[in-house]
């Protein structure tokens, strides 16, 4: 009995002369960079913490995030060369700043209150 035009073969329903075939799908390897994580607190407001992203990754980062875990707000400056910094960005408690598409050599994190915690991930 052959399959007719327009008929659908279901799994386990093999028309005459067709045998099941095993198919192996191979996905290409993707170069996923090793991320660098930083966690800490700004002990004293007005004394920024410097994160040496380029030194730690061996290159500038182009993606990641910064999370403010309180108690105060974070003031974040990003440099693409380790010398010149952009205008500080304020991240309020529980907010997350996404870093996608930036060229990040170094990050400086300051706070509005002593003991403000942060988490950073860059790739």
N, C-alpha and C positions, 0 to 999 in steps of 0.2 A: 504494500500500500504506500504510494508516494504522497508527498505533501502537495496540496493544491494551492494554487495562486491565492494569496490573501489569507491563508491559514497561518496561525501562530504556533510555533513549537514552544512548549513549556519545558522548564527544567525537569528532567526525569522522563520526558516524553520525546523519544528519539525517533524521527522518521526513518524509513528504510534507508540503510546504507550510511547513516550518520552516527558516529560514536562520540561519547563525551571526550572532551579535551581539557587538559589542565593548562592553564595559562599563568605564567609567572610575570608579574609586573615589577620592573626594577626602576626605582626612582633615582634620579641623579643625586649625587652627594651635593650638599649645600654647605658652603663655608660660613658657619655661624661663629662670629667672633666671641671670644671669652669676655663676659661682662665683668666690670669692676664694681663692687659694692662698697659703699661707705655708710657708716652709721655713727652717730655721735651727738654731742650737744655743743652749743655755743656757750661756753662756761661764763664768759663775761660779755654782755652786750657792748658793742663798740670795738670789740677785738675779734675780727673775722677769722674764721677757719679757712685755710687754703687747701683745696683738693688738687693734687698734681696729676690730673687726668692723663695728659700726654706721657708723663714719666711712667705711670702705672700700666697704661695700655700699649705703649710703644708707638702711639699715633694719636691724632686728635679723635675725639668721640664725635659721632654724628647722630646719636639717638640715646634715649634714656628718660629718666624722670627724677624729680626732687620732691620729697614729701615733707611737709611741716607737721611734726608730731607735738607741737606746743612746747612750752606754755605760752610764749609770745609768738610774734610773727617773724618770718625769716626775710632777710634782705639778700638777694642773690645777684652776684655779678659774674658774668661769663667773659672769658678772654679767648680769642682765637690764636693768640701768639704768646700768651703768658706775660705780656707787658701792658697792653692797652685793654681796658675793660669797658664794657657797655654800661648803660644806665642800669642801676639796681632795679630788680623786679621784686615786688613784695609778694610773699606767699603766706597767706593767713593759716592759722591753726587748722589742721585736717585737709588743707588744700594740696593739690598735686600740680606741679609744673611739668609739662611734657617737653622734652628736649629734641624731638624729632626735627631733622633738617638743619640743626645748628652745627657749627664747626667749633668744637670745644677743646681748647688746650688746657685751661685751668679754670676752676670755679672757686669763688670766694663766697663764703656764707657768713653773714652776720645776723644778729637778732635784735629785737626790740626789748627783750627781757632776758636776764641771766638764766641759764639752764634750758634754753629752748632746744628741743631735740629735732634732728633731721635724719632722713634716709635718702640716699642717692644711689642710682644705678645708671651706669653709662656703658655704651658699646661703641 
